[in-house]
């Protein structure tokens, strides 16, 4: 991935630690949520990574036009249900979330 591809007014960083026995269903879940984000107005790009040294550690980076669009996406009922499902079924630890403006 080139640095030029990561430019965005707002970048969202998410880290998930998943229960080891839930990795396969989580990957399908993550693929669907990422696809939905990419289809949402204001999402410029989204990438997910699985840490090679920690098989249940995932990072998601997404670029957005502005923080209002991220908030709108987070408030879509389907996404609200998905976030709750992630917490209840997949996450071994609370999700870590950060937002960066004018990245890089």
Backbone as JSON Lines, residues from 0, in Angstrom:
{"i":0,"aa":"X","n":[0.85,-1.17,0.0],"ca":[0.0,0.0,0.0],"c":[0.9,1.24,0.0]}
{"i":1,"aa":"X","n":[0.66,2.12,-0.93],"ca":[1.45,3.34,-1.04],"c":[0.91,4.41,-0.1]}
{"i":2,"aa":"X","n":[1.82,5.29,0.35],"ca":[1.41,6.35,1.27],"c":[0.33,7.23,0.64]}
{"i":3,"aa":"X","n":[0.42,7.48,-0.65],"ca":[-0.57,8.3,-1.33],"c":[-1.98,7.72,-1.17]}
{"i":4,"aa":"X","n":[-2.09,6.39,-1.13],"ca":[-3.38,5.73,-0.99],"c":[-3.98,5.94,0.39]}
{"i":5,"aa":"X","n":[-3.17,6.3,1.37],"ca":[-3.66,6.47,2.74],"c":[-4.09,7.89,3.07]}
{"i":6,"aa":"X","n":[-3.94,8.82,2.15],"ca":[-4.32,10.19,2.45],"c":[-5.83,10.32,2.6]}
{"i":7,"aa":"X","n":[-6.24,11.05,3.61],"ca":[-7.66,11.3,3.85],"c":[-7.76,12.39,4.91]}
{"i":8,"aa":"X","n":[-8.82,13.2,4.84],"ca":[-9.02,14.22,5.88],"c":[-9.17,13.61,7.28]}
{"i":9,"aa":"X","n":[-9.83,12.44,7.37],"ca":[-10.01,11.75,8.65],"c":[-9.66,10.28,8.45]}
{"i":10,"aa":"X","n":[-8.83,9.74,9.34],"ca":[-8.52,8.32,9.31],"c":[-8.98,7.7,10.62]}
{"i":11,"aa":"X","n":[-9.69,6.6,10.48],"ca":[-10.16,5.84,11.63],"c":[-9.27,4.62,11.82]}
{"i":12,"aa":"X","n":[-8.83,4.39,13.05],"ca":[-8.01,3.23,13.42],"c":[-8.82,2.41,14.4]}
{"i":13,"aa":"X","n":[-9.0,1.12,14.09],"ca":[-9.7,0.21,15.0],"c":[-8.81,-1.0,15.23]}
{"i":14,"aa":"X","n":[-8.76,-1.46,16.48],"ca":[-8.02,-2.68,16.8],"c":[-8.96,-3.62,17.55]}
{"i":15,"aa":"X","n":[-8.97,-4.87,17.09],"ca":[-9.81,-5.89,17.69],"c":[-8.96,-7.07,18.13]}
{"i":16,"aa":"X","n":[-9.17,-7.53,19.34],"ca":[-8.59,-8.78,19.83],"c":[-9.78,-9.75,19.91]}
{"i":17,"aa":"X","n":[-9.7,-10.83,19.16],"ca":[-10.83,-11.74,18.99],"c":[-10.59,-13.02,19.79]}
{"i":18,"aa":"X","n":[-11.66,-13.62,20.28],"ca":[-11.55,-14.94,20.91],"c":[-10.95,-15.89,19.87]}
{"i":19,"aa":"X","n":[-9.92,-16.64,20.23],"ca":[-9.25,-17.51,19.25],"c":[-10.18,-18.48,18.52]}
{"i":20,"aa":"X","n":[-11.21,-18.95,19.17],"ca":[-12.12,-19.89,18.53],"c":[-13.16,-19.2,17.64]}
{"i":21,"aa":"X","n":[-13.09,-17.88,17.54],"ca":[-14.06,-17.1,16.75],"c":[-13.42,-16.42,15.54]}
{"i":22,"aa":"X","n":[-12.17,-16.74,15.24],"ca":[-11.44,-16.05,14.18],"c":[-12.12,-16.2,12.82]}
{"i":23,"aa":"X","n":[-12.47,-17.41,12.44],"ca":[-13.06,-17.61,11.11],"c":[-14.38,-16.87,10.93]}
{"i":24,"aa":"X","n":[-15.35,-16.99,11.86],"ca":[-16.58,-16.22,11.66],"c":[-16.35,-14.71,11.76]}
{"i":25,"aa":"X","n":[-15.37,-14.29,12.58],"ca":[-15.09,-12.86,12.66],"c":[-14.57,-12.33,11.33]}
{"i":26,"aa":"X","n":[-13.73,-13.1,10.64],"ca":[-13.2,-12.64,9.36],"c":[-14.31,-12.43,8.34]}
{"i":27,"aa":"X","n":[-15.29,-13.29,8.32],"ca":[-16.45,-13.11,7.43],"c":[-17.24,-11.87,7.83]}
{"i":28,"aa":"X","n":[-17.44,-11.7,9.12],"ca":[-18.13,-10.54,9.67],"c":[-17.39,-9.25,9.3]}
{"i":29,"aa":"X","n":[-16.08,-9.24,9.47],"ca":[-15.26,-8.06,9.17],"c":[-15.31,-7.73,7.68]}
{"i":30,"aa":"X","n":[-15.28,-8.74,6.84],"ca":[-15.36,-8.53,5.39],"c":[-16.67,-7.83,5.02]}
{"i":31,"aa":"X","n":[-17.76,-8.27,5.61],"ca":[-19.07,-7.67,5.33],"c":[-19.13,-6.22,5.8]}
{"i":32,"aa":"X","n":[-18.67,-5.97,7.01],"ca":[-18.7,-4.61,7.56],"c":[-17.8,-3.68,6.75]}
{"i":33,"aa":"X","n":[-16.65,-4.16,6.34],"ca":[-15.74,-3.34,5.54],"c":[-16.39,-3.0,4.2]}
{"i":34,"aa":"X","n":[-17.03,-3.97,3.58],"ca":[-17.72,-3.73,2.31],"c":[-18.82,-2.69,2.48]}
{"i":35,"aa":"X","n":[-19.55,-2.77,3.58],"ca":[-20.61,-1.79,3.84],"c":[-20.04,-0.4,4.04]}
{"i":36,"aa":"X","n":[-18.92,-0.3,4.72],"ca":[-18.28,1.01,4.91],"c":[-17.86,1.59,3.57]}
{"i":37,"aa":"X","n":[-17.27,0.78,2.72],"ca":[-16.81,1.25,1.41],"c":[-17.96,1.73,0.53]}
{"i":38,"aa":"X","n":[-19.14,1.2,0.74],"ca":[-20.32,1.62,-0.02],"c":[-20.98,2.87,0.57]}
{"i":39,"aa":"X","n":[-20.57,3.25,1.77],"ca":[-21.21,4.38,2.46],"c":[-20.61,5.7,1.96]}
{"i":40,"aa":"X","n":[-21.46,6.7,1.71],"ca":[-20.94,8.0,1.26],"c":[-19.93,8.57,2.26]}
{"i":41,"aa":"X","n":[-18.8,9.01,1.76],"ca":[-17.79,9.61,2.62],"c":[-16.63,8.69,2.94]}
{"i":42,"aa":"X","n":[-16.8,7.39,2.75],"ca":[-15.69,6.45,2.98],"c":[-14.84,6.43,1.72]}
{"i":43,"aa":"X","n":[-13.59,6.83,1.85],"ca":[-12.67,6.89,0.72],"c":[-11.95,5.57,0.47]}
{"i":44,"aa":"X","n":[-11.64,4.85,1.54],"ca":[-10.93,3.58,1.46],"c":[-11.02,2.88,2.81]}
{"i":45,"aa":"X","n":[-10.77,1.58,2.8],"ca":[-10.74,0.81,4.05],"c":[-9.86,-0.41,3.83]}
{"i":46,"aa":"X","n":[-9.02,-0.69,4.81],"ca":[-8.12,-1.84,4.77],"c":[-8.17,-2.55,6.12]}
{"i":47,"aa":"X","n":[-8.15,-3.87,6.08],"ca":[-8.06,-4.63,7.34],"c":[-6.82,-5.5,7.27]}
{"i":48,"aa":"X","n":[-6.2,-5.68,8.44],"ca":[-4.96,-6.42,8.56],"c":[-5.08,-7.39,9.73]}
{"i":49,"aa":"X","n":[-4.52,-8.57,9.56],"ca":[-4.44,-9.54,10.65],"c":[-2.97,-9.62,11.05]}
{"i":50,"aa":"X","n":[-2.69,-9.41,12.32],"ca":[-1.31,-9.47,12.8],"c":[-0.77,-10.88,12.61]}
{"i":51,"aa":"X","n":[0.4,-10.99,12.03],"ca":[0.97,-12.31,11.78],"c":[1.43,-12.99,13.06]}
{"i":52,"aa":"X","n":[1.88,-12.22,14.02],"ca":[2.37,-12.82,15.26],"c":[1.27,-13.11,16.28]}
{"i":53,"aa":"X","n":[0.13,-12.47,16.13],"ca":[-1.0,-12.68,17.04],"c":[-2.22,-13.03,16.19]}
{"i":54,"aa":"X","n":[-2.55,-14.26,16.1],"ca":[-3.57,-14.7,15.15],"c":[-4.97,-14.14,15.39]}
{"i":55,"aa":"X","n":[-5.22,-13.59,16.55],"ca":[-6.55,-13.06,16.85],"c":[-6.53,-11.54,17.0]}
{"i":56,"aa":"X","n":[-5.54,-10.89,16.44],"ca":[-5.38,-9.43,16.54],"c":[-5.59,-8.82,15.15]}
{"i":57,"aa":"X","n":[-6.57,-7.92,15.03],"ca":[-6.92,-7.31,13.76],"c":[-6.86,-5.79,13.86]}
{"i":58,"aa":"X","n":[-6.43,-5.16,12.78],"ca":[-6.4,-3.7,12.66],"c":[-7.24,-3.33,11.44]}
{"i":59,"aa":"X","n":[-8.05,-2.3,11.57],"ca":[-8.81,-1.77,10.44],"c":[-8.49,-0.28,10.35]}
{"i":60,"aa":"X","n":[-8.08,0.14,9.16],"ca":[-7.86,1.55,8.86],"c":[-8.87,1.96,7.79]}
{"i":61,"aa":"X","n":[-9.48,3.12,7.97],"ca":[-10.39,3.62,6.94],"c":[-10.24,5.13,6.83]}
{"i":62,"aa":"X","n":[-10.35,5.61,5.61],"ca":[-10.24,7.04,5.34],"c":[-11.61,7.63,5.02]}
{"i":63,"aa":"X","n":[-11.88,8.79,5.58],"ca":[-13.2,9.42,5.45],"c":[-13.07,10.88,5.06]}
{"i":64,"aa":"X","n":[-14.1,11.39,4.41],"ca":[-14.11,12.8,4.0],"c":[-14.23,13.73,5.2]}
{"i":65,"aa":"X","n":[-14.98,13.28,6.22],"ca":[-15.14,14.11,7.43],"c":[-15.71,13.27,8.56]}
{"i":66,"aa":"X","n":[-15.62,13.79,9.77],"ca":[-16.06,13.04,10.95],"c":[-17.58,12.87,10.99]}
{"i":67,"aa":"X","n":[-18.32,13.75,10.34],"ca":[-19.78,13.61,10.32],"c":[-20.18,12.34,9.58]}
{"i":68,"aa":"X","n":[-19.49,12.04,8.5],"ca":[-19.8,10.81,7.73],"c":[-19.5,9.56,8.55]}
{"i":69,"aa":"X","n":[-18.41,9.58,9.32],"ca":[-18.11,8.42,10.18],"c":[-19.24,8.25,11.19]}
{"i":70,"aa":"X","n":[-19.64,9.34,11.8],"ca":[-20.7,9.28,12.8],"c":[-22.0,8.77,12.17]}
{"i":71,"aa":"X","n":[-22.32,9.24,10.97],"ca":[-23.53,8.77,10.29],"c":[-23.46,7.26,10.04]}
{"i":72,"aa":"X","n":[-22.3,6.78,9.61],"ca":[-22.14,5.35,9.37],"c":[-22.31,4.57,10.68]}
{"i":73,"aa":"X","n":[-21.73,5.07,11.75],"ca":[-21.84,4.39,13.04],"c":[-23.26,4.36,13.57]}
{"i":74,"aa":"X","n":[-24.12,5.26,13.1],"ca":[-25.5,5.34,13.57],"c":[-26.49,4.57,12.68]}
{"i":75,"aa":"X","n":[-26.03,4.04,11.56],"ca":[-26.9,3.22,10.72],"c":[-27.34,2.0,11.54]}
{"i":76,"aa":"X","n":[-28.64,1.72,11.63],"ca":[-29.11,0.63,12.49],"c":[-28.38,-0.7,12.24]}
{"i":77,"aa":"X","n":[-28.11,-1.02,11.01],"ca":[-27.4,-2.28,10.71],"c":[-26.0,-2.27,11.32]}
{"i":78,"aa":"X","n":[-25.33,-1.13,11.29],"ca":[-23.99,-1.04,11.87],"c":[-24.06,-1.08,13.41]}
{"i":79,"aa":"X","n":[-25.06,-0.46,13.98],"ca":[-25.25,-0.51,15.44],"c":[-25.41,-1.96,15.88]}
{"i":80,"aa":"X","n":[-26.24,-2.73,15.16],"ca":[-26.43,-4.15,15.48],"c":[-25.13,-4.93,15.31]}
{"i":81,"aa":"X","n":[-24.38,-4.61,14.25],"ca":[-23.11,-5.31,14.0],"c":[-22.11,-5.01,15.11]}
{"i":82,"aa":"X","n":[-22.04,-3.76,15.56],"ca":[-21.11,-3.41,16.64],"c":[-21.47,-4.16,17.92]}
{"i":83,"aa":"X","n":[-22.74,-4.25,18.21],"ca":[-23.19,-4.99,19.39],"c":[-22.84,-6.47,19.25]}
{"i":84,"aa":"X","n":[-23.05,-7.02,18.05],"ca":[-22.71,-8.42,17.8],"c":[-21.22,-8.66,17.99]}
{"i":85,"aa":"X","n":[-20.4,-7.74,17.51],"ca":[-18.95,-7.87,17.68],"c":[-18.58,-7.96,19.15]}
{"i":86,"aa":"X","n":[-19.15,-7.07,19.95],"ca":[-18.86,-7.05,21.38],"c":[-19.32,-8.34,22.06]}
{"i":87,"aa":"X","n":[-20.51,-8.8,21.7],"ca":[-21.09,-9.96,22.37],"c":[-20.5,-11.29,21.92]}
{"i":88,"aa":"X","n":[-20.13,-11.39,20.64],"ca":[-19.74,-12.7,20.11],"c":[-18.25,-12.86,19.83]}
{"i":89,"aa":"X","n":[-17.54,-11.79,19.49],"ca":[-16.19,-11.95,18.97],"c":[-15.08,-11.37,19.84]}
{"i":90,"aa":"X","n":[-15.3,-10.23,20.46],"ca":[-14.21,-9.5,21.1],"c":[-13.78,-10.14,22.41]}
{"i":91,"aa":"X","n":[-12.48,-10.44,22.51],"ca":[-11.92,-10.95,23.76],"c":[-11.57,-9.79,24.68]}
{"i":92,"aa":"X","n":[-11.36,-8.61,24.1],"ca":[-11.04,-7.39,24.85],"c":[-11.81,-6.24,24.21]}
{"i":93,"aa":"X","n":[-12.01,-5.15,24.92],"ca":[-12.69,-4.01,24.31],"c":[-11.93,-3.51,23.08]}
{"i":94,"aa":"X","n":[-12.69,-3.1,22.08],"ca":[-12.12,-2.55,20.86],"c":[-11.38,-1.24,21.18]}
{"i":95,"aa":"X","n":[-10.28,-1.0,20.48],"ca":[-9.56,0.27,20.58],"c":[-9.89,1.08,19.34]}
{"i":96,"aa":"X","n":[-10.25,2.35,19.53],"ca":[-10.61,3.21,18.41],"c":[-9.89,4.55,18.55]}
{"i":97,"aa":"X","n":[-9.32,5.0,17.44],"ca":[-8.67,6.31,17.38],"c":[-9.07,6.97,16.07]}
{"i":98,"aa":"X","n":[-9.08,8.3,16.07],"ca":[-9.34,9.07,14.87],"c":[-8.22,10.08,14.68]}
{"i":99,"aa":"X","n":[-7.8,10.24,13.46],"ca":[-6.7,11.17,13.13],"c":[-7.17,12.12,12.05]}
{"i":100,"aa":"X","n":[-6.9,13.4,12.24],"ca":[-7.28,14.41,11.25],"c":[-6.08,14.73,10.37]}
{"i":101,"aa":"X","n":[-6.4,15.03,9.1],"ca":[-5.37,15.43,8.13],"c":[-4.19,14.48,8.09]}
{"i":102,"aa":"X","n":[-4.51,13.22,7.88],"ca":[-3.51,12.15,7.9],"c":[-3.04,11.9,6.48]}
{"i":103,"aa":"X","n":[-1.8,11.68,6.23],"ca":[-0.63,11.86,7.07],"c":[-0.19,13.31,7.07]}
